[in-house]
Amino acid sequence: DIQMTQSPSSLSASIGDTVTITCRASQSISSYLNWYQQRPGRAPKFLVYDASNLQSGVPSRFSGSGFGTDFTLTISGLQPEDFATYYCQQAYTLVTFGPGTKLDIK
Amino acid sequence: QISLKESGPTLVKPTQTLTLTCTFSGFSLNTPGVGVGWIRQPPGQALEWLAVFYWDGDIRYNPALRSRLTLTKDTAGNQVVLTMTNVGPVDTATYYCARDESLGKYWFDYWGQGTLVTVSS
């Protein structure tokens, strides 16, 4: 089984800040890495596929990168609606989600 | 437009079988590469993938839950049914269904609103 970890587990930031969330896979997953955003009480929203491709309609302040075992999601210029929990998901061997990173307002 | 909606019981007793239905519209499970998956989320916890039903009848299951899960598609073609046997309190979660149109790359672009299932006697 492929295990996913995320760091930090939570972070606080201010409007306008740039933040980076890291996701690590227990083995190489090539670029089979997706990202989701989940606001409280809502279903997850699909953000990034294949590590670095923005889903249609996702603001360009979101960007993803990485290959192999280490991946990042960067949000440049935080907006109020960005405060949420972010999950990475590997798709190399079936599906595993990371534990999530909660981003809240400082 | 694309929509998915989960339906089923909100309360199930331990050892019972849970049956949830995902009713979708705006896309077809006959389209090559398309699938409908199930993902759950215990209260305050992370997402856990359960299974996905693909356009060609291929079904993939989470190995950790395989023995308890069954996915089927209704004959009308716009519903996918998840059956989970022998439920326990740890199965208390919000259950989501979602579309996978990734041609086998397992990403979920549209999600239902979720349905909270509580397992309790």
Contacts between the chains, C-beta under 8 A, distances in Angstrom:
chain1	res1	chain2	res2	distance
A	1	B	63	7.4
A	1	B	64	8.0
A	32	B	105	6.6
A	32	B	106	7.7
A	34	B	106	7.8
A	34	B	107	4.6
A	36	B	47	7.6
A	36	B	108	7.8
A	38	B	47	7.9
A	43	B	96	5.8
A	43	B	98	8.0
A	43	B	111	4.0
A	43	B	112	6.6
A	43	B	113	5.8
A	43	B	114	5.5
A	44	B	39	7.9
A	44	B	47	6.7
A	44	B	96	7.5
A	44	B	108	7.6
A	44	B	111	5.9
A	45	B	111	7.6
A	46	B	107	6.5
A	46	B	108	6.2
A	46	B	109	4.6
A	46	B	110	7.8
A	46	B	111	7.8
A	49	B	102	7.1
A	49	B	105	7.2
A	49	B	107	4.8
A	50	B	105	7.2
A	55	B	109	6.5
A	87	B	46	6.7
A	87	B	47	5.7
A	89	B	47	7.7
A	89	B	49	7.8
A	89	B	106	7.7
A	89	B	107	7.5
A	91	B	102	7.5
A	91	B	105	5.3
A	91	B	106	3.7
A	91	B	107	6.2
A	94	B	49	7.2
A	94	B	60	6.0
A	94	B	62	7.0
A	94	B	63	7.4
A	94	B	106	7.0
A	95	B	37	7.7
A	95	B	49	3.8
A	95	B	52	7.7
A	95	B	62	7.5
A	95	B	106	5.0
A	96	B	49	7.0
A	97	B	39	7.8
A	97	B	46	5.7
A	97	B	47	4.2
A	97	B	48	6.8
A	97	B	49	6.5
A	98	B	46	7.1
A	99	B	46	4.9
A	100	B	46	5.0
A	100	B	47	7.7
